Amino acid sequence: MAIAESTIEEALRSADIELLIECGAPRDEYTPEVSAIVNALATIDEKEITTERLVAIIREVWIYMFGPFSDDEIGLRMPAFRQVAHQILARDS
């Protein structure tokens, strides 16, 4: 299952985890994060792409791109990370 970049972009845009698009940022605001997720997924075998693995990748990308975050701040974002992961995997299954 190769995950399409457009699927990841759509999921991140839809979730708008940092509310940047809601505040007027361009629709391609999350493109760097999409690229980072795609690059991380390229380093693992497709059979190893589980919801938990994808959540971990999204979490790490988010910390790198938007952090640092406290444990509480990451905790608040975890439901959105899970939502994005579920949306990505459901779309490409």
N, C-alpha and C positions, 0 to 999 in steps of 0.2 A: 504494500500500500504506500505509494508515493503520495505525500501530502502536497497538494497544490498550494503555491504561494498565495494565490488569490483567496483560498479558503481561510488561511491564517489571517490574512489582511482583513477579510470580511468579519471574522470572529472578533478580532481586536477592535476594529472600528465599531462594531455593534456593542461590545462591552464598554468601550471608552473608559477604561479603568481609572485613568487620571482626570476624566471629564474635560479633556483638552478640546475635543471636537465640539462638545456642548458649549464650550466657552468661545468658539469661533475659529479654532485651529483648522487648517486645511484637511480635507478628507484623507490625504496621504501622511498625516501626522505620525502614524505608527509604522511607517515603512522601514525605518532602521531596526525597529524591534522585530518586525517580520523577517528581515534578512538575517538577524542574529538567531532567531528560532530555526529558520530553514538551515542555516549553517550548522547549528547544534544537532538537528535531526539527521543531517548528512553524515555525521560521525558515528551513528549507531545503526545497527541492523534493523530493518523494518519490523521484524518479529518482536523486537524489544520495545516498540513504541506502544506503551500502555498509557492509560489515563494518568496514573501516578508519575510515570516518567515524563510525560508531557507537562504536567503541572510543575514538576521540579525544574524543567528547562525554562518554562515561562517565568517562574519565580526568580531563577538566577539571572535571566535576561533583564527582568524588571529591576532587580537590585542594581545591576551594573548600569543600566541606562537611566534610572530615575532615583537611585538611592544616594546615600545610605538611608535605610529605614530601621526603625526600632522593631523589636519583635512584635509589639502591638500593631504597628503600622502594617507590617507584612501580614499579620493575622487578619486584619481588616480586609486585605486584598485577596486572601486565599479563596474565598467563595467565587470571586470573579475569575481567578486563575482556573479554577475547576470548571466554571461555566464555559470559558474559552476552550479548554481542553476537550470537554464533552462535545461542544459545537464542532470543533475541528474533526474529531474522530467520527462523529455521526455523519458529517458531510462527506467524508472520504471513505466510508466503509462500504 
